């Protein structure tokens, strides 16, 4: 990957990129401290932490039209999600002034407008929480913790409809409200300009009249236009200025159409979206091989199918047991919501965060339920303590853990946890994002498995997604979880365009995992041979390897994956003898450098600085070096990776000299 400047998207020139370049240690610290020399250069960021410019533009338009002067808005895909955000704000923003003029606005297609007909099959909706500027941090907290917010592709698509007057406000009874009747006393008929850029009217393909035949033949023909993401860098598209709503003129329109043809080779309608989602589900369940391409144009709509009898040790994993959501954290959030709904008799009980926490998982358990018992090491001693509490009568809603954990790559003892859960009646939720279901079998020990499909399942770092899988072998709880999901799950929360990209990206998932496993081993070999590396963290080399092996896919038992052997994953971390060595290594390593993991290219991060900057001492107390380097290994050529890391290690060694 070419050198990427500070604040530019990773991958470069990608409008909906998931990562952002922070190429030096100093830049990471500057980002955490909010220094303008970093923040002012960021064209994007990790989507739950940095609200995409396309979303900001739409939020500004909605606040301008329906809010009071000085207000802003936070956008969600559904009324239910916006109402949850409002409840969160009302709970935690305790000063009355912060709740003044707090308003919900729900937008959907105007059924009385014949020009909305081509878009109805997609049912595009947006719900906005309009708040005062000083209240925004509370709305942002909910956005970050829950993962409920809109994706940048949904915002881009719906903003165009909003500008054209096709997306209108709904009353509480879902009746369209006249577009000329804003909440504020001073109407603003035109959306505001953002960052001095001219408003966008939308490509002509969105504005031209469509015949009945056109509509019938392609009920979502505009999806094909909206799927295309015009690459941007510093406000330009292939050298041409663009508006924050993307596209600006005939040339950009032509480029978008050409991009679609090259990317997909055909136009797409809603039937392809349904097939894409089904293909994702089948990949997750293992009912089809990961490298079996899906012909979205000619394949029949698949029926729910059971996976191979040996998949994850469960005989009948079915599509209906898998739920697609906008991102991995939203999978965790929904798992918690499912449990609260499924077990109302236990909703007053705390949950357990078992292992060094990903920050928002811990926040979900603390802020959206009865609280959390936190075990920071996920050790046998922690399990001893938990078992003693259970014997003394303490009870819990559920235990949440990662397998392996981030960033130390240690693994909890899922066999023992399952036994305790069965004996003392609590649920087990396992986040397998790092291990990936191509490497490990965790479902037999879980009630719910959650995954961030944004990571290695996609690999391309240009789309978000998440999944939940319910274990139907835990029969009593499974039935209750299915009933809860029927109430709580929103099947329209995962935007169709995102599903299209996710399906395309994930077709070679298993093949990529095999190569990344091998590349990670190569890097481990280099690190193990270096005297400047103090500690290497990788499932194969940590003290909890036996726990990983208990869940690792073994070739003899895994006919679903073509008798392939699961490896040890593509994430590793390591620490040096001193901070100066860590800084020298990070600044010298010639890889992409930014947040996220599971990318098809190697991605390096000073993870603890970036994720826990305000609590470095607390991390150290849990055995996590504040200067730890985390590496997500990619698909590069093996010798090139070896040379890259040897060169950076030499820079670290020079500090000692």
C-alpha positions in Angstrom: 0.0 0.0 0.0 1.4 3.5 -0.9 2.3 6.0 1.8 -0.9 7.5 3.2 -0.9 11.1 4.6 -2.1 12.1 8.0 -5.9 12.1 8.2 -6.5 10.5 4.8 -8.8 7.5 4.4 -7.5 3.9 4.6 -7.8 2.5 2.0 -6.8 5.7 0.1 -9.4 7.5 -2.1 -12.3 5.4 -0.6 -15.4 7.4 0.1 -16.8 5.0 2.8 -13.5 3.9 4.3 -13.5 2.3 7.7 -10.0 3.5 8.9 -8.0 6.7 8.8 -4.2 7.2 8.6 -2.4 8.2 11.8 1.2 7.6 10.5 3.2 8.6 13.5 3.1 8.0 17.3 2.8 11.8 17.8 -0.2 11.9 15.5 -2.0 9.2 17.6 -1.4 11.2 20.7 -2.5 14.4 19.0 -5.7 12.8 17.9 -6.5 11.7 21.4 -5.7 15.1 22.8 -7.8 16.8 20.1 -4.9 18.8 18.6 -6.0 20.8 15.6 -3.0 19.9 13.5 -4.4 16.3 13.5 -8.1 16.9 13.7 -8.2 19.5 10.9 -6.6 17.0 8.5 -8.9 14.1 9.1 -11.2 13.5 6.1 -12.7 10.5 7.8 -12.3 8.2 10.8 -13.5 5.0 12.4 -17.3 5.2 11.8 -18.6 4.8 15.3 -16.1 7.3 16.7 -15.9 9.8 13.8 -19.2 10.7 12.2 -18.8 10.6 8.5 -19.0 13.8 6.5 -21.9 12.5 4.4 -23.8 11.9 7.6 -22.9 15.3 9.0 -24.2 17.0 5.9 -27.5 15.2 6.1 -27.8 15.8 9.8 -27.2 19.5 9.2 -29.9 19.6 6.5 -32.4 18.0 8.8 -31.6 20.2 11.8 -31.8 23.3 9.5 -35.2 22.4 8.2 -36.9 21.0 11.4 -34.9 22.3 14.3 -34.2 25.6 16.1 -31.3 27.8 15.3 -28.0 26.4 16.7 -29.3 22.8 16.9 -27.9 19.7 15.4 -29.1 16.2 14.9 -28.1 12.5 15.3 -29.3 10.1 12.6 -30.6 6.6 12.9 -32.2 4.1 10.5 -35.4 3.6 12.4 -37.9 5.3 14.8 -37.1 2.7 17.5 -33.4 3.4 17.4 -34.0 7.2 17.6 -36.3 6.7 20.5 -33.7 4.6 22.3 -31.2 7.4 21.8 -33.7 9.9 23.2 -34.2 7.8 26.3 -30.5 7.5 26.8 -30.1 11.3 26.5 -32.9 11.9 29.0 -31.3 9.5 31.4 -27.8 10.9 31.3 -28.2 14.5 30.4 -29.6 15.6 33.8 -29.5 19.4 33.4 -32.9 20.6 32.2 -31.3 23.0 29.7 -29.8 20.1 27.9 -33.2 18.6 27.2 -34.8 21.8 25.9 -36.2 21.4 22.3 -35.3 17.8 22.2 -37.2 16.6 19.1 -37.6 13.4 17.1 -38.2 13.6 13.3 -39.0 10.6 11.3 -38.6 10.6 7.5 -39.9 8.2 4.9 -40.9 8.3 1.2 -44.0 10.3 0.4 -46.4 7.8 -1.0 -48.5 10.5 -2.6 -45.6 11.6 -4.8 -45.5 9.5 -7.9 -41.8 10.2 -8.3 -41.1 8.2 -5.2 -42.4 5.0 -6.8 -39.0 3.7 -8.0 -37.6 3.9 -4.5 -40.4 2.3 -2.5 -39.1 -1.2 -2.7 -36.1 -0.2 -0.7 -38.2 1.6 2.0 -35.6 4.2 2.8 -36.1 5.7 6.3 -34.3 8.1 8.5 -35.1 9.1 12.1 -33.3 12.1 13.6 -32.9 13.1 17.2 -32.7 16.9 17.1 -30.7 18.3 20.0 -29.0 21.4 21.3 -25.3 21.6 20.4 -24.2 21.2 24.0 -26.3 18.0 24.2 -24.6 16.4 21.3 -21.9 14.6 23.4 -24.7 12.5 24.9 -26.2 11.6 21.6 -22.7 10.8 20.3 -22.2 8.5 23.3 -25.3 6.5 22.4 -24.2 6.4 18.7 -20.8 5.0 19.7 -21.9 2.5 22.3 -24.9 1.1 20.5 -23.7 1.1 16.9 -27.3 2.0 16.0 -26.4 5.0 13.8 -26.9 5.2 10.1 -24.2 4.1 7.7 -22.6 6.7 5.4 -24.1 4.9 2.4 -27.7 5.1 3.8 -27.1 8.8 4.6 -25.8 9.6 1.1 -28.7 7.9 -0.6 -31.4 9.3 1.7 -30.0 12.8 1.6 -30.5 12.9 -2.2 -34.1 11.9 -1.7 -34.6 14.5 1.0 -33.2 17.2 -1.2 -35.5 16.2 -4.0 -38.5 16.4 -1.7 -39.2 12.7 -1.9 -38.4 11.9 1.8 -40.9 13.6 4.0 -41.6 13.8 7.7 -44.0 11.3 9.3 -46.3 12.0 12.2 -46.4 9.7 15.2 -49.1 7.8 13.4 -46.8 7.4 10.3 -48.9 9.9 8.3 -46.8 12.2 6.0 -46.6 15.8 7.3 -46.5 18.6 4.8 -42.9 19.3 3.9 -43.5 23.0 4.3 -44.4 22.6 8.0 -41.1 22.5 9.9 -40.9 22.3 13.7 -39.0 25.6 13.8 -40.8 28.9 13.5 -38.4 30.0 10.7 -38.7 27.6 7.7 -35.6 26.8 5.7 -36.7 25.4 2.4 -33.3 24.7 1.1 -30.7 22.5 2.8 -27.7 24.3 4.2 -24.4 24.5 2.5 -21.7 22.6 4.3 -18.1 23.7 4.4 -18.8 26.3 1.7 -19.7 23.7 -0.9 -22.7 24.0 -3.2 -25.8 21.9 -2.6 -26.3 18.8 -4.7 -29.4 18.2 -6.7 -28.7 14.6 -7.5 -27.7 12.9 -10.7 -30.2 13.2 -13.6 -31.0 9.5 -13.3 -32.6 10.3 -10.0 -34.6 13.2 -11.4 -35.8 11.9 -14.7 -39.4 10.7 -14.9 -39.8 6.9 -15.0 -42.5 5.1 -16.9 -44.6 2.3 -15.3 -42.6 -0.1 -17.3 -39.3 1.3 -16.0 -40.5 1.0 -12.4 -41.7 -2.6 -12.9 -38.6 -3.7 -14.7 -36.2 -2.2 -12.2 -37.9 -1.4 -8.9 -34.7 -0.2 -7.4 -32.7 0.9 -10.4 -31.4 3.9 -8.4 -29.8 1.5 -6.0 -27.2 0.8 -8.7 -26.3 4.4 -8.7 -26.2 4.8 -5.0 -24.1 1.7 -4.4 -21.3 3.4 -6.3 -19.1 5.4 -3.9 -17.2 8.1 -5.7 -13.6 7.9 -4.4 -12.6 11.1 -2.5 -9.5 12.6 -1.2 -9.4 16.0 0.5 -12.7 17.1 -1.1 -11.8 15.9 -4.6 -12.9 13.1 -6.9 -10.3 12.2 -9.5 -9.0 15.8 -9.3 -12.5 17.5 -9.4 -14.1 19.3 -6.5 -17.2 17.6 -5.0 -20.0 18.5 -2.7 -20.3 16.7 0.6 -23.3 14.9 -0.9 -20.9 13.4 -3.5 -21.1 13.9 -7.3 -21.0 17.4 -8.8 -21.9 17.5 -12.5 -22.1 15.5 -15.6 -18.5 14.2 -15.4 -19.0 12.9 -11.9 -22.2 11.2 -12.9 -20.5 9.5 -15.8 -17.7 8.4 -13.5 -20.1 6.9 -11.1 -21.9 5.0 -13.8 -18.6 3.7 -15.1 -17.5 2.7 -11.7 -20.7 0.6 -11.2 -20.2 -1.2 -14.5 -16.6 -2.0 -13.6 -17.4 -3.0 -10.1 -20.4 -5.2 -10.6 -20.6 -5.7 -14.3 -24.4 -5.2 -14.2 -27.1 -3.0 -12.7 -28.6 -4.2 -9.5 -32.2 -4.3 -8.2 -33.7 -5.2 -4.9 -33.8 -8.9 -5.8 -30.0 -8.9 -5.8 -30.0 -7.3 -2.4 -32.1 -10.2 -1.0 -29.8 -12.7 -2.6 -26.7 -10.9 -1.3 -28.0 -11.0 2.2 -28.9 -14.7 1.9 -25.4 -15.4 0.5 -23.9 -13.7 3.6 -26.1 -15.8 5.8 -25.1 -19.0 4.1 -21.4 -18.1 4.4 -21.8 -17.5 8.1 -23.7 -20.7 8.6 -21.2 -22.7 6.5 -23.9 -24.0 4.2 -21.7 -22.9 1.2 -18.0 -22.8 0.8 -16.5 -19.4 1.3 -14.9 -19.3 -2.1 -18.0 -20.3 -4.0 -18.9 -17.2 -6.0 -22.6 -16.2 -6.0 -24.2 -15.4 -9.3 -26.7 -12.8 -8.2 -28.2 -12.5 -11.6 -28.9 -16.1 -12.4 -29.1 -17.9 -9.0 -32.5 -18.8 -7.6 -33.5 -17.3 -4.3 -32.1 -19.9 -1.8 -34.1 -21.7 0.8 -32.9 -21.9 4.4 -30.4 -24.7 4.6 -28.7 -26.5 7.4 -24.9 -26.5 7.6 -22.8 -29.6 7.7 -23.3 -31.7 10.7 -19.8 -31.0 12.0 -19.9 -27.2 11.6 -18.9 -25.8 15.0 -20.0 -29.0 16.5 -23.7 -28.1 16.0 -25.8 -30.2 13.6 -28.3 -27.7 12.3 -27.1 -24.1 12.1 -29.7 -22.4 9.9 -30.1 -19.1 8.2 -33.0 -18.1 10.4 -30.6 -18.3 13.4 -28.4 -15.5 11.9 -29.2 -11.8 12.2 -27.4 -9.1 10.2 -26.9 -5.7 11.8 -25.1 -2.5 10.8 -21.8 -3.2 12.7 -20.1 -5.5 15.2 -20.9 -3.4 18.2 -24.5 -3.3 17.2 -24.4 -7.1 17.3 -23.2 -6.9 21.0 -25.9 -4.3 21.7 -28.6 -6.4 20.2 -27.4 -9.5 22.0 -27.8 -7.7 25.3 -31.3 -6.4 24.2 -32.4 -9.9 23.2 -31.3 -11.2 26.6 -33.2 -8.5 28.5 -36.3 -9.2 26.5 -36.0 -13.0 26.7 -35.4 -13.1 30.4 -37.4 -10.4 32.1 -37.1 -12.3 35.4 -33.3 -11.7 35.2 -33.3 -8.2 33.8 -32.5 -6.8 37.2 -29.3 -8.9 37.4 -25.8 -7.7 36.4 -23.9 -9.1 33.5 -20.3 -10.2 33.4 -17.6 -8.7 31.3 -15.0 -11.5 31.2 -11.6 -10.3 30.0 -9.9 -7.1 29.1 -12.7 -5.0 27.7 -13.4 -3.5 24.3 -14.5 -0.2 25.6 -18.0 -0.1 24.2 -18.9 -3.7 25.3 -18.2 -2.7 28.8 -20.2 0.6 28.4 -23.2 -1.3 27.1 -23.3 -3.6 30.1 -22.8 -0.7 32.5 -25.2 1.8 31.0 -28.1 -0.3 29.4 -28.7 -2.9 32.1 -28.4 -3.5 35.8 -24.6 -3.1 35.8 -21.6 -5.2 35.2 -19.2 -7.5 37.2 -15.8 -7.0 35.5 -13.0 -9.5 35.3 -10.1 -8.0 33.6 -7.8 -11.0 33.1 -10.2 -13.8 32.0 -8.0 -16.1 34.0 -8.7 -19.4 35.8 -8.4 -17.4 39.1 -11.2 -15.1 37.8 -13.3 -18.1 37.1 -12.6 -19.5 40.6 -13.9 -16.2 42.0 -17.0 -16.3 39.7 -17.7 -19.9 40.7 -17.5 -19.0 44.4 -19.9 -16.1 43.9 -22.3 -18.4 42.1 -22.1 -21.0 44.9 -22.9 -18.3 47.4 -26.1 -17.4 45.6 -25.1 -14.6 43.2 -26.9 -14.7 39.9 -26.2 -13.0 36.5 -28.0 -12.2 33.3 -25.1 -13.2 31.0 -21.4 -13.4 30.5 -19.8 -11.5 27.6 -16.3 -12.3 26.4 -14.0 -12.2 23.3 -12.3 -15.2 21.8 -9.4 -14.4 21.6 -9.3 -11.2 23.6 -8.0 -7.8 22.3 -5.2 -6.9 22.5 -3.4 -9.6 24.5 -4.9 -12.5 22.4 -5.5 -14.6 25.4 -8.5 -16.9 25.5 -11.0 -17.6 28.2 -11.8 -21.2 29.2 -15.1 -21.6 27.3 -15.5 -25.2 28.3 -15.5 -24.3 32.0 -17.7 -21.2 31.4 -20.3 -23.3 29.6 -20.5 -25.7 32.5 -21.0 -22.9 35.0 -23.6 -21.3 32.7 -25.6 -24.6 32.5 -25.4 -25.1 36.2 -26.2 -21.6 37.3 -28.5 -20.5 34.5 -26.8 -17.5 32.8 -26.3 -16.8 29.1 -22.9 -16.9 27.3 -22.2 -14.3 24.6 -18.9 -14.8 22.7 -17.4 -12.2 20.3 -15.4 -14.3 17.9 -14.3 -11.4 15.6 -10.6 -11.9 16.2 -10.6 -15.7 16.0 -13.1 -15.7 13.1 -15.4 -18.6 12.4 -13.0 -19.8 9.8 -10.5 -20.6 12.5 -12.5 -21.4 15.7 -15.7 -23.2 16.8 -17.2 -21.3 19.7 -20.9 -21.8 19.1 -21.1 -25.1 21.1 -20.1 -23.1 24.2 -22.3 -20.1 23.5 -25.9 -19.0 23.5 -25.1 -16.1 21.1 -22.1 -15.6 18.9 -21.5 -12.1 17.8 -19.1 -11.0 15.0 -17.9 -7.8 13.4 -18.2 -8.5 9.7 -16.5 -5.2 9.1 -13.2 -6.9 9.9 -11.7 -9.9 8.2 -15.0 -11.2 6.8 -15.1 -8.1 4.6 -11.4 -7.4 4.5 -11.7 -4.4 2.1 -12.1 -1.9 4.9 -14.9 -0.1 3.0 -18.1 -1.3 4.6 -19.5 -2.0 8.1 -21.5 -5.0 9.2 -22.2 -7.3 12.1 -23.9 -10.6 12.8 -25.5 -12.6 15.7 -25.9 -16.4 15.6 -28.2 -18.1 18.1 -27.4 -21.6 19.3 -30.5 -23.7 18.9 -29.0 -26.5 20.9 -29.4 -24.4 24.0 -33.1 -25.2 23.6 -34.8 -23.5 26.5 -33.0 -20.1 26.0 -33.0 -20.4 22.3 -36.8 -20.4 22.1 -37.0 -17.3 24.3 -34.3 -15.6 22.3 -36.1 -16.2 19.0 -39.3 -14.7 20.6 -37.3 -11.7 21.7 -35.6 -11.3 18.3 -39.1 -11.3 16.7 -39.8 -8.1 18.7 -36.4 -6.4 19.0 -34.7 -7.1 15.7 -35.1 -4.7 12.8 -34.4 -6.5 9.5 -34.2 -3.2 7.7 -31.4 -1.8 9.9 -28.7 -3.2 7.6 -28.7 -1.0 4.6 -29.0 -2.8 1.2 -26.0 -1.1 -0.4 -23.8 -2.1 2.6 -25.1 -5.7 2.1 -24.1 -5.6 -1.5 -20.5 -4.6 -0.7 -20.3 -7.1 2.1 -21.4 -9.9 -0.1 -18.9 -9.1 -2.8 -16.0 -8.6 -0.3 -16.6 -11.8 1.6 -16.7 -14.3 -1.3 -13.1 -15.4 -0.8 -13.2 -15.1 3.0 -11.8 -18.5 3.9 -9.0 -18.3 1.3 -7.9 -15.0 2.7 -8.0 -16.2 6.2 -5.6 -19.1 5.3 -3.1 -16.7 3.8 -3.4 -14.2 6.6 -2.8 -17.0 9.1 0.4 -17.9 7.3 1.6 -14.3 7.1 0.9 -13.8 10.8 3.2 -16.8 11.6 5.9 -15.2 9.4 5.7 -12.0 11.4 5.7 -13.9 14.7 8.9 -15.7 13.6 10.6 -12.3 13.0 9.4 -10.9 16.3 10.4 -13.9 18.3 14.0 -13.7 16.9 14.4 -10.0 17.8 16.1 -9.1 21.1 14.2 -5.8 21.3 10.8 -7.4 21.6 9.9 -8.0 25.2 6.7 -9.9 24.8 4.7 -11.3 21.9 1.0 -11.9 22.2 -0.5 -14.4 19.7 -2.9 -17.3 20.5 -0.2 -19.8 19.6 2.3 -18.4 22.1 0.2 -17.1 25.0 -0.3 -19.2 28.2 -4.0 -19.9 27.3 -3.2 -21.7 24.1 -5.0 -24.8 25.3 -8.2 -22.9 25.5 -7.8 -21.8 21.9 -7.0 -25.3 20.8 -10.2 -26.6 22.4 -12.1 -24.4 19.9 -9.8 -24.4 16.9 -11.1 -26.1 13.7 -9.3 -29.3 13.0 -9.2 -30.7 9.5 -10.5 -34.2 10.4 -13.7 -32.8 11.9 -14.5 -29.9 9.5 -16.0 -31.2 6.3 -17.9 -28.0 5.8 -14.8 -26.0 5.1 -13.3 -28.6 2.7 -11.2 -30.3 5.4 -9.3 -27.1 6.0 -7.4 -26.6 9.2 -8.1 -23.5 11.3 -5.2 -21.3 12.1 -4.3 -18.8 14.8 -5.7 -15.7 13.2 -4.3 -12.5 11.8 -4.0 -10.3 14.9 -1.0 -10.1 17.1 0.5 -7.6 19.5 3.9 -7.1 21.1 5.8 -4.8 23.5 9.3 -3.4 23.7 11.7 -2.9 26.6 11.0 0.9 26.6 8.7 3.5 25.1 11.4 5.0 22.8 11.8 1.6 21.1 8.0 1.4 20.5 7.9 4.9 19.1 10.8 4.2 16.8 9.3 1.0 15.5 5.9 2.5 14.9 7.2 5.5 13.1 9.5 3.3 10.9 7.2 0.4 10.0 6.1 0.7 6.4 2.5 -0.4 6.6 -0.9 1.3 6.8 -1.3 2.8 10.3 -4.7 3.5 11.8 -7.6 2.0 13.7 -9.6 -1.2 12.9 -8.4 -4.7 12.1 -9.0 -7.6 9.8 -8.0 -5.7 6.7 -6.6 -7.3 3.5 -3.5 -5.1 4.0 -1.4 -5.0 7.1 -2.5 -2.4 9.6 -0.5 -1.3 12.6 -1.7 0.7 15.6 -0.4 1.8 19.0 -3.6 0.2 20.2 -3.6 1.1 23.9 -2.8 4.8 23.2 -5.6 4.9 20.7 -8.3 3.0 22.6 -7.4 3.8 26.3 -5.5 7.0 26.3 -7.2 8.4 29.4 -6.7 5.2 31.4 -3.1 4.0 30.6 -2.3 3.3 34.2 -5.5 1.2 34.6 -4.4 -0.8 31.5 -1.0 -1.4 33.0 -2.6 -2.7 36.1 -4.3 -5.3 34.0 -1.1 -6.4 32.4 -1.5 -4.4 29.2 1.6 -2.4 28.3 0.5 1.2 27.5 3.1 1.2 24.7 1.9 -2.0 23.1 1.9 -2.3 19.3 -0.9 -4.2 17.6 -0.7 -5.5 14.1 -3.5 -6.8 11.9 -1.8 -8.9 9.3 -2.8 -8.6 5.6 -2.3 -10.5 2.3 1.1 -9.0 1.3 3.8 -11.2 -0.1 5.6 -13.0 2.7 9.1 -11.9 2.0 8.0 -8.3 1.7 6.3 -8.5 5.1 9.4 -10.0 6.6 11.6 -7.2 5.3 9.2 -4.5 6.5 9.2 -5.8 10.0 12.9 -6.5 10.1 13.6 -2.9 9.0 11.3 -1.4 11.6 12.8 -3.6 14.3 16.3 -2.4 13.3 15.0 1.2 13.9 13.9 0.2 17.4 17.2 -1.6 18.1 19.1 1.6 17.1 17.4 3.4 20.0 19.2 1.0 22.4 22.5 1.5 20.6 
